[in-house]
Amino acid sequence: MGPGKSLNAGRFSLTVLGMHKARNIFLIGPRACGKTSVGRALAKRLGMEFVDTDHAFVEAVGMDIASFVEANGWDAFRDEEARTLEREAAPGGRVIGCGGGIVLREENRAVLSGGLTLYLKTGPDELARRLAADPLASQRPSLTGKSLADEVREVLAERAGFYEGCAHHVVEGVDLDGTVERAYEIVKTISERF
């Protein structure tokens, strides 16, 4: 058995990661792509802590994102979002689900490059379906004022290059279990190289 390998081969933990113990796994992608659901399941499977930057943001500022944007504007939101990412990434060794627009700022992309970044790629029709089923209006205000389907397509088209450019790997999947399994296999494969 090589260094960094665990005797319990059925459990994949930080000791097996082989990556530096402080390395984060970042999940990026548009709203409703599954970053929180996949992140929680992946973190549990890896024996790591999970953090959602949107939830950490709300906790830090004491109000939901829509209220914060209404009171302070998008630029202030993006400033605070960047501070949230930097703060939550600092401890290391976490699975971090990132807000959909986190890739828009260069300083955030620099933080993402310091870990393993997985883009949870989901088609616009599936994203619109998920958002319609569970809109969470208070979570994130409309970015364009257009219909849900049109907004999803427009925002995805605007950000797809950033998601792909930031990602070390693209994870495609429709169901939770399949996406978690693909992400887990990517992390496992990468860890075996170290």
Number of C-alpha atoms within 10 A of each C-alpha: 6 6 9 16 17 16 9 9 9 7 12 18 20 21 16 21 22 17 20 14 13 14 19 27 25 26 29 29 28 26 21 21 27 25 26 23 16 23 25 21 20 25 21 15 15 21 17 17 16 20 21 22 24 21 17 16 22 16 11 11 12 11 14 17 21 18 15 18 17 11 11 11 12 15 10 13 18 17 11 15 23 21 15 21 25 16 12 17 24 13 11 17 21 25 31 27 26 26 22 22 18 23 26 14 14 11 15 19 19 12 18 27 15 14 21 20 24 25 25 26 21 19 15 20 13 15 22 22 14 15 18 13 9 10 14 10 12 11 15 18 15 13 11 12 9 11 10 17 16 15 17 25 15 15 17 21 12 12 18 16 12 20 27 19 13 21 22 17 16 20 19 16 19 14 10 14 14 14 21 23 17 17 24 18 12 17 20 17 12 14 18 14 9 12
